[in-house]
Amino acid sequence: MRIRLLVFVAAVAVAVAILVSCDNDPEQNRSVMSVASINENSPLFSDVLDTSDSLAPAIYPDVVPVVFYNRPYNDIISTAPGTPYGDFIITRYTIEWTRTDGGSPPLPPLDMGVNIQVPSEEFVEGDIVIVTHENKATTPLWDLVGANQQISMNAHIIFYGHELGTDRETTIESNLGVLFADLANKK
C-alpha cells in the first residue's frame, strides 16, 4: 500500500511538472534571460562623421557588443544546451531614444532583426546596431558636423525572443548611454 502511494505521489508530481512546463505564459519559461553587458558596460561615444581620412570622410553605423546570459529558471526542470526549451533565441530588438541633455528631438525608434542563440547556462556575445547610417545623416545628429557641440541620449533597448521549441515571446530590457559629437574633428 505504501509503495502504491509513493508511486501515485511521484506520478502526480511528474504530471504537475509537465503541465507547468507546457504553459503558454512567457513568465513560465524554463530559462531566465538577462543582458550581462552592453558595450562592455561603458557608454557609447558616437562619432557622427569620421574625417580621419580627409579625402574620404565617412558615416559609419555604431555597432556594439551585447552579452546575454541564459540561466535555468530552477533546478527541478533543467534542460541540456542545444535541446528544446534549453536554448533561448533572440530574434529582434527595438530602441527608443530619450534626450538626457534636455534637448529635442530624439532619434526615431529603431526595430532590427537578429538571430542570437544562447544555450542554457552560457554567456553569448552578439553585435547589434545602435545607430544607423541614416540616423547620423539627419537632424539632430548631422547638425553636429563641424560644430563644437554634443548631444546626450539614452537608448532603451528591448530584446525579443523565445525558448527553442516554443513561440512564447519574452522580452529583456536594458539601457545604454550614448554621447554624440563630431569626434574626429577634435585634434
C-alpha positions in Angstrom: 0.0 0.0 0.0 2.8 2.4 0.9 4.6 1.7 -2.4 1.4 2.5 -4.3 1.0 5.8 -2.5 4.6 6.7 -3.3 4.1 5.8 -7.0 0.9 7.8 -7.1 2.6 10.9 -5.5 5.5 10.6 -7.9 3.2 10.3 -10.9 1.2 13.4 -9.8 4.4 15.3 -9.3 5.6 14.5 -12.8 2.3 15.4 -14.3 2.2 18.7 -12.5 5.8 19.4 -13.6 4.9 18.6 -17.2 1.7 20.8 -17.1 3.6 23.7 -15.6 6.4 23.4 -18.1 3.9 23.4 -21.0 2.1 26.5 -20.0 1.9 29.2 -22.7 2.6 32.0 -20.2 6.0 33.6 -21.0 6.6 34.1 -17.3 6.7 30.2 -17.1 9.8 29.8 -19.3 12.4 27.3 -18.2 15.1 29.8 -18.6 15.7 33.3 -17.4 17.4 35.5 -19.9 19.4 38.6 -18.9 21.7 41.1 -20.5 25.1 40.7 -18.8 26.6 43.8 -20.5 26.2 46.2 -23.4 29.3 47.8 -24.8 31.3 46.3 -22.0 29.2 48.3 -19.5 30.5 51.6 -20.9 28.7 54.5 -22.5 29.0 54.7 -26.3 30.8 57.7 -27.8 29.4 58.1 -31.3 31.3 60.0 -34.0 28.8 61.4 -36.4 31.2 61.9 -39.3 34.6 60.1 -39.5 37.1 62.5 -41.0 40.2 60.5 -40.1 40.8 60.2 -43.9 40.4 63.9 -45.1 40.0 62.7 -48.7 37.1 60.4 -47.9 35.0 61.4 -44.9 32.6 58.6 -44.0 29.5 57.9 -41.9 29.6 54.6 -40.1 26.8 52.9 -38.1 27.5 52.3 -34.4 27.7 48.6 -33.6 28.2 47.4 -30.0 28.7 44.0 -28.3 25.9 42.6 -26.1 26.5 39.7 -23.8 23.4 37.6 -22.9 23.2 35.0 -20.1 20.7 32.2 -20.0 20.2 30.6 -16.6 17.7 27.9 -15.8 14.6 29.0 -14.0 15.1 26.4 -11.4 17.0 23.2 -10.6 13.9 20.9 -10.8 13.3 21.3 -14.5 16.5 21.8 -16.4 17.5 21.0 -19.9 20.7 20.5 -21.7 22.1 23.1 -24.1 21.0 22.5 -27.7 17.7 20.9 -26.7 14.2 22.3 -26.9 13.4 24.6 -24.0 17.1 24.8 -23.1 18.4 27.3 -25.6 16.9 30.8 -26.0 16.8 32.7 -29.3 16.9 36.5 -29.6 15.0 37.3 -32.8 14.8 41.1 -32.8 15.3 44.3 -30.7 13.8 47.8 -30.6 15.4 51.0 -29.4 13.5 54.0 -28.0 15.5 57.2 -27.6 15.3 59.9 -25.0 17.4 63.0 -24.8 19.2 63.3 -21.4 20.6 66.8 -22.2 17.2 68.4 -22.2 17.1 69.0 -25.9 14.8 67.7 -28.6 14.1 65.9 -30.8 15.4 62.4 -30.1 16.2 59.9 -32.8 13.4 57.9 -34.3 12.7 54.4 -32.9 14.7 51.5 -34.3 13.4 48.0 -34.9 16.0 45.4 -36.1 16.1 41.7 -36.6 18.8 39.5 -35.2 19.5 35.8 -34.7 21.4 35.1 -31.5 21.1 31.7 -29.9 22.0 31.4 -26.2 22.5 27.9 -24.8 21.4 27.1 -21.3 23.8 28.2 -18.6 26.1 30.1 -21.0 27.1 33.6 -21.8 26.9 34.5 -25.5 28.1 37.7 -27.2 26.4 39.2 -30.2 26.7 42.5 -32.0 23.8 44.9 -32.5 23.4 48.2 -34.4 22.7 51.1 -32.1 22.8 54.0 -34.5 22.3 53.6 -38.2 24.0 55.5 -41.1 20.6 57.1 -41.8 20.3 58.4 -38.2 23.6 60.1 -38.4 22.8 61.7 -41.8 19.7 63.6 -40.4 18.8 66.1 -37.8 19.7 66.3 -34.9 22.9 64.3 -35.4 24.0 65.8 -38.7 23.8 69.3 -37.2 26.8 68.3 -35.0 29.2 68.0 -38.0 31.8 70.8 -37.7 30.2 72.1 -34.5 31.8 72.0 -31.1 28.6 70.5 -29.5 27.4 67.2 -28.3 24.1 65.5 -27.7 23.5 63.1 -24.9 20.8 60.4 -25.2 19.6 57.2 -23.5 18.9 54.1 -25.7 16.2 52.0 -24.1 16.7 48.6 -25.7 14.1 45.8 -25.6 15.2 42.4 -26.9 12.6 39.9 -28.1 13.0 36.2 -28.2 11.7 32.7 -27.2 12.9 29.4 -25.9 13.9 26.9 -28.6 10.8 24.8 -29.2 8.2 27.4 -28.3 6.8 30.6 -29.8 6.2 32.3 -26.4 7.7 35.7 -26.9 9.7 37.1 -23.9 11.3 40.5 -23.6 14.6 41.5 -21.9 15.2 45.3 -21.3 18.4 47.3 -20.9 19.7 50.8 -21.4 22.8 52.4 -22.9 24.0 55.9 -22.6 25.2 57.5 -25.9 27.1 60.7 -26.4 27.0 62.1 -30.0 29.6 64.5 -31.3 31.8 65.2 -34.3 34.7 63.5 -32.5 37.1 63.0 -35.5 37.3 66.8 -35.9 38.8 67.2 -32.4 42.5 67.5 -32.6 
